[in-house]
Amino acid sequence: MGRVRHEWHTPKKARFFYLLERGMSKSAAAKELKLPRNTAWKWTLSNTERRTRPLSKKLGRHASITDEHINQMILWITGHYDRRILPLETIAKEACGITASYRTLLRAWDRWGYHHHTPDSKPFLTRDQKLCRYTFAVKNWDRPVSYWRRGIYTDETVARTNLRRRVKVLRKRGERRRLDCIQFTFNSGRDSIMCWAAIGYNFKSELYFVSMEGQGQGQGFTQKKYEEQILRGPLGQIFEERHSQGFFCVEDGSRVQALKTLKGMEVFAMLLE
């Protein structure tokens, strides 16, 4: 069986005024509703409405976290990454000196569009990087599809074993690239593993693990190591396999690729010609 729906009765005050609008006298309406005549007389003299409470009056308790409190807490965390990662209870106590539960604070922050998000680990593109990308797009906008299919795109990544845990930051939509919403990492390469790979049209190279040994573990991945292990290694093999078809290589512009890649690409270009 389904749940029985409970029908709430219309308040007597509303029914009393309804009978008056239908043309019934006050005494007859009070008798119909079994209402004391003094109460009916009081309602008509005070010229009250049908509702027991005015619409402008809000029922329930007043909000413990007001908009003024949220605005004060926003000013307190703005510009400080170490404050954005604090628990909501700590932010409320330090910024406003108030004590509230996590759910209460979460609902209050939600009214202003603030939620917990995983921060980025690096800032937005610099002005020079934007200019380089714009110049490249203008220079190559009319290239045919066949040209881009000859491209080989390489990149490397570092997996750190001593990386700090990615914490949540309190921010709203549009604040992702703020410096106080980015979790910067300052870790050496001693406890890291570096990998390199390349992709292209209908092509995917194997994942190549770069060795940090040879010139001291503390120096990380230098230009000489890049030349020995990448240019003369997997990238050289790709050149030997695809040089007859003609191809070009695009890298991410890392500092270890700045000089060695230019020299290596000049040799590749001469062989292609």
C-alpha positions as CSV (number, residue, x, y, z in Angstrom):
1,M,0.0,0.0,0.0
2,G,1.1,3.5,-0.8
3,R,1.7,6.2,1.8
4,V,-1.5,7.9,2.9
5,R,-1.3,11.6,2.2
6,H,-2.2,13.9,5.1
7,E,-4.5,16.8,4.2
8,W,-4.0,19.8,6.4
9,H,-7.1,21.8,7.3
10,T,-7.4,25.5,6.3
11,P,-6.9,27.8,9.3
12,K,-10.1,29.1,10.8
13,K,-9.0,32.6,10.2
14,A,-8.8,32.1,6.5
15,R,-12.2,30.3,6.4
16,F,-13.8,33.1,8.5
17,F,-12.8,35.8,6.0
18,Y,-13.8,33.6,3.1
19,L,-17.4,33.3,4.6
20,L,-17.5,37.1,5.0
21,E,-16.6,37.6,1.3
22,R,-19.4,35.2,0.4
23,G,-21.9,37.6,2.1
24,M,-22.3,35.8,5.4
25,S,-22.6,38.0,8.6
26,K,-19.9,37.9,11.3
27,S,-22.1,36.2,13.8
28,A,-23.3,33.6,11.3
29,A,-19.7,32.9,10.2
30,A,-18.5,32.5,13.8
31,K,-21.4,30.1,14.5
32,E,-20.6,28.1,11.3
33,L,-17.0,27.7,12.4
34,K,-17.7,27.3,16.1
35,L,-15.6,30.4,16.7
36,P,-16.0,32.6,19.8
37,R,-17.8,35.8,18.9
38,N,-15.1,37.9,20.7
39,T,-12.4,36.4,18.6
40,A,-14.3,37.0,15.4
41,W,-15.0,40.6,16.5
42,K,-11.4,41.2,17.3
43,W,-10.3,39.9,13.8
44,T,-12.7,42.3,12.0
45,L,-11.8,45.3,14.2
46,S,-8.0,44.9,13.8
47,N,-8.5,44.6,10.0
48,T,-6.0,41.7,9.9
49,E,-5.3,39.5,6.9
50,R,-6.2,35.9,6.4
51,R,-2.7,34.7,7.1
52,T,-1.6,34.2,10.7
53,R,1.8,35.7,10.0
54,P,2.8,38.4,7.5
55,L,4.7,37.2,4.5
56,S,7.6,39.5,5.2
57,K,8.4,37.8,8.5
58,K,10.8,34.9,8.0
59,L,10.1,31.9,10.1
60,G,12.8,30.0,12.0
61,R,16.1,31.1,13.6
62,H,18.3,33.9,12.2
63,A,21.3,32.8,10.1
64,S,24.3,32.4,12.3
65,I,26.7,33.1,9.4
66,T,25.6,36.4,7.7
67,D,26.8,37.8,4.4
68,E,28.9,40.3,6.4
69,H,30.7,37.4,8.0
70,I,31.4,35.8,4.6
71,N,32.6,39.1,3.2
72,Q,35.0,39.5,6.1
73,M,36.3,36.0,5.7
74,I,36.8,36.5,2.0
75,L,39.0,39.5,2.7
76,W,40.9,37.5,5.2
77,I,41.8,34.7,2.9
78,T,42.4,36.7,-0.3
79,G,46.0,36.8,-1.2
80,H,47.1,34.1,1.2
81,Y,47.4,30.5,0.0
82,D,48.2,29.2,3.5
83,R,44.8,30.6,4.7
84,R,42.7,29.2,1.8
85,I,43.8,25.6,2.7
86,L,42.6,25.9,6.3
87,P,39.5,24.2,7.5
88,L,36.3,26.3,7.4
89,E,36.0,26.2,11.2
90,T,39.5,27.7,11.5
91,I,38.8,30.4,8.9
92,A,35.6,31.5,10.7
93,K,37.3,31.6,14.1
94,E,40.4,33.4,13.0
95,A,38.6,35.9,10.7
96,C,35.4,36.7,12.6
97,G,35.8,35.0,16.0
98,I,32.7,32.9,15.5
99,T,32.1,29.2,16.1
100,A,29.9,27.2,13.7
101,S,29.7,23.7,12.4
102,Y,31.2,22.6,9.1
103,R,27.8,22.1,7.4
104,T,26.6,25.6,8.4
105,L,29.8,27.2,7.1
106,L,29.6,25.1,3.9
107,R,26.1,26.3,3.1
108,A,27.1,29.9,3.8
109,W,30.1,29.7,1.5
110,D,28.0,28.1,-1.1
111,R,25.8,31.2,-1.3
112,W,28.8,33.2,-2.5
113,G,30.0,30.5,-4.9
114,Y,33.0,29.3,-2.9
115,H,33.9,25.6,-2.9
116,H,37.0,23.4,-2.3
117,H,39.0,22.7,-5.5
118,T,42.3,20.9,-6.3
119,P,44.9,23.7,-7.0
120,D,47.1,23.9,-10.0
121,S,50.8,23.3,-9.6
122,K,52.1,26.1,-11.9
123,P,50.9,29.6,-12.9
124,F,49.3,30.7,-16.1
125,L,51.2,31.4,-19.3
126,T,53.6,34.4,-19.3
127,R,53.3,37.3,-21.7
128,D,56.3,36.0,-23.7
129,Q,54.7,32.5,-24.0
130,K,51.4,34.0,-25.2
131,L,53.3,36.1,-27.8
132,C,55.2,33.1,-29.1
133,R,52.0,31.0,-29.4
134,Y,50.2,33.8,-31.2
135,T,53.1,34.3,-33.6
136,F,53.2,30.6,-34.3
137,A,49.5,30.5,-35.0
138,V,49.6,33.5,-37.4
139,K,52.6,32.1,-39.2
140,N,51.1,28.7,-39.8
141,W,47.4,29.3,-40.0
142,D,47.2,28.3,-43.7
143,R,49.1,25.0,-43.5
144,P,47.3,22.0,-45.0
145,V,46.3,19.0,-42.9
146,S,48.9,16.9,-44.5
147,Y,51.6,19.1,-43.1
148,W,50.5,18.7,-39.5
149,R,50.2,15.0,-39.9
150,R,54.0,14.9,-40.4
151,G,54.6,16.4,-37.0
152,I,56.2,14.5,-34.1
153,Y,55.4,16.0,-30.7
154,T,57.5,15.2,-27.7
155,D,57.2,15.8,-24.0
156,E,58.6,14.7,-20.7
157,T,57.2,14.4,-17.3
158,V,58.6,13.9,-13.8
159,A,57.1,11.6,-11.2
160,R,58.2,12.7,-7.8
161,T,58.3,10.4,-4.8
162,N,58.6,13.2,-2.3
163,L,55.8,15.4,-3.7
164,R,53.6,17.1,-1.1
165,R,50.0,16.0,-0.9
166,R,47.7,18.1,-3.1
167,V,45.5,19.9,-0.7
168,K,42.2,21.6,-1.4
169,V,41.9,25.4,-1.6
170,L,38.8,27.5,-1.0
171,R,38.0,29.6,-4.1
172,K,35.2,30.5,-6.4
173,R,34.7,30.2,-10.1
174,G,37.2,32.4,-12.0
175,E,40.0,32.3,-9.3
176,R,41.8,29.2,-10.6
177,R,44.8,31.1,-11.9
178,R,45.3,33.4,-8.9
179,L,48.7,33.1,-7.3
180,D,47.2,32.4,-3.9
181,C,45.2,29.5,-5.4
182,I,48.2,27.7,-6.8
183,Q,50.2,25.1,-4.9
184,F,53.8,25.7,-5.9
185,T,56.3,22.8,-5.4
186,F,59.9,23.3,-4.7
187,N,61.4,19.8,-4.8
188,S,64.8,18.7,-6.1
189,G,65.2,15.9,-8.6
190,R,66.9,13.5,-6.2
191,D,63.7,11.5,-5.5
192,S,62.2,11.8,-9.0
193,I,61.8,9.7,-12.1
194,M,61.8,11.3,-15.5
195,C,60.0,9.8,-18.6
196,W,60.0,10.9,-22.2
197,A,57.7,10.0,-25.1
198,A,56.6,11.2,-28.5
199,I,53.3,11.1,-30.4
200,G,52.2,11.9,-34.0
201,Y,49.6,11.0,-36.6
202,N,49.1,7.2,-36.3
203,F,52.2,7.1,-34.2
204,K,53.1,6.6,-30.6
205,S,56.6,5.9,-29.3
206,E,57.4,3.8,-26.3
207,L,57.8,5.3,-22.9
208,Y,61.5,6.0,-22.3
209,F,62.8,6.4,-18.8
210,V,65.6,8.9,-18.5
211,S,68.6,8.1,-16.3
212,M,69.8,10.8,-13.9
213,E,73.2,9.2,-13.4
214,G,76.4,10.2,-15.1
215,Q,77.1,13.8,-14.0
216,G,75.9,13.7,-10.4
217,Q,72.6,13.0,-9.0
218,G,72.0,16.5,-7.7
219,Q,72.4,18.2,-11.1
220,G,69.1,16.7,-12.4
221,F,68.5,16.3,-16.2
222,T,71.1,18.5,-18.0
223,Q,71.5,19.4,-21.6
224,K,74.3,16.9,-22.1
225,K,72.1,14.1,-20.7
226,Y,69.3,15.2,-23.0
227,E,71.7,15.0,-26.0
228,E,73.1,11.6,-25.1
229,Q,69.8,9.9,-24.0
230,I,67.2,11.6,-26.2
231,L,68.7,13.2,-29.3
232,R,71.1,10.2,-29.9
233,G,68.6,7.7,-28.5
234,P,64.8,7.4,-29.2
235,L,64.5,10.7,-31.2
236,G,67.4,9.6,-33.4
237,Q,65.7,6.2,-34.0
238,I,62.5,8.1,-35.0
239,F,64.5,10.1,-37.5
240,E,66.0,7.0,-39.0
241,E,62.6,5.4,-39.4
242,R,60.7,8.5,-40.8
243,H,63.3,10.7,-42.5
244,S,62.3,9.5,-45.9
245,Q,58.7,10.6,-45.3
246,G,59.7,14.0,-44.0
247,F,58.8,15.2,-40.6
248,F,59.3,18.0,-38.1
249,C,59.7,17.7,-34.3
250,V,57.9,20.0,-31.8
251,E,59.1,20.1,-28.2
252,D,57.8,21.9,-25.1
253,G,60.7,24.4,-24.9
254,S,62.4,23.1,-21.8
255,R,65.7,24.6,-20.8
256,V,67.5,21.4,-21.4
257,Q,66.2,21.4,-25.0
258,A,67.1,25.0,-25.8
259,L,70.6,24.5,-27.3
260,K,71.0,20.8,-27.9
261,T,67.7,20.5,-29.7
262,L,68.6,23.3,-32.1
263,K,71.8,21.7,-33.0
264,G,70.2,18.3,-33.3
265,M,67.4,19.7,-35.5
266,E,69.9,21.5,-37.7
267,V,71.6,18.1,-38.4
268,F,68.2,16.5,-39.1
269,A,67.2,19.3,-41.5
270,M,70.4,18.9,-43.4
271,L,69.8,15.2,-43.8
272,L,66.2,15.8,-44.9
273,E,67.4,18.1,-47.7
